[in-house]
Amino acid sequence: MSLRPRPRTVDARLDRVLTALLAMQRQSWEQGVAAHAALDLGLDELVVLLANAAVTRQHPDGRLGDAGAEQGAVNGAACGEAVRHAAALTGAPRFAAALRAQSRWLLVDAPRAADGTLFHLLGTREVWADTVYMVVPLLAATGHPELAAAQVRGHRERLHDADTGRYAARWDESRGRLTHPQHWGTGNGWVVAGISRALRLCADWPPGVREELAGHAREVIDACLACRGDDGLFPDVLDDPGSFREANVAQMLAYATLTGVADGWLPASYATVGRELVTAAGRRLDARGLVTGVSGAPEFTAPGTSSEAQAFHLLAHAALRRLPSAGVADRP
């Protein structure tokens, strides 16, 4: 299969967002989300380059992009989809071998709870909402839909607040309790974006599982949307109006809602919501293509910028273009 180089997105504003993204230093999961944006925009040559960098920095235990000082147990798996795509495009054994090593880490070697739910960091027994995005799409794409669903269930059991419909951020398995009970906006975004991407990547789910996951994603989306303000954005902690106004969760929810409509598991009315969210986040875009006022790297505790926010801006626009009714008016 030949590569189809497309160095630009064919949209000047998105080109600036992409350039700003590529200029940023990135950790393993950030490399993965950047590659997802390139995948969804059809930038094959860029996907191969991003995958190549993740393989170059692959840890001997299989974690992609994690050969430095990172302590993430699951974050490197976000790079797996790009490595899989690069293997198919180029036929290079290097990519196929790297994907096998990453898959073995997830399936066999990564630390996990007794029920198989993966821990987010090495050296701890913590379950994080973020993990849903890092591992569920790759498991679904590589022929393990039942394990993908099991990860969603394990995280849901520990982190999902049935009263509000939203996710807490972190659970400590050893102590059997939440350590970060706050309903962090981006954490909820990771959950719905991860489920949405998994549903898109896999067509062969066990009976009833696709409906189960889609229904849960819709529940969390609706619970998050209940916290949307007049500006179209959300508090950093969804139900804490005193926390700063944060733009990336709007992009993550836009990606999830527009993907759900495009793939048929959300009603068409959610397309309007997705467009509104894209517009609201777009007002935070500066002249250099930086999405401002997001949960900022590297600590993600205050307003700033981040490569994941850059990538989700691109992902949301790519999802917008997949709508059945997409046309000139829908393009940014």
Secondary structure, 3 states (H helix, E strand, C coil): CCCCCCCCCCCHHHHHHHHHHHHCCCCHHHHHHHHHHHHHCCCHHHHHHHHHHHHHCCCCCCCCCCCCCCCECCHHHHHHHHHHHHHHHHCCHHHHHHHHHHHHHHHHHCCECCCCCECCECCCCEEECCHHHHHHHHHHHCCCHHHHHHHHHHHHHHHEECCCCEECCEEECCCCEEEECCCEHHHHHHHHHHHHHHHHHCCCCCCCHHHHHHHHHHHHHHHHHCCCCCCCCEECECCCCCCCEECHHHHHHHHHHHHHHHHCCCCCCHHHHHHHHHHHHHCCECCCCCECCEECCCCCCCEECCHHHHHHHHHHHHHHHCCCCCCHHHCC
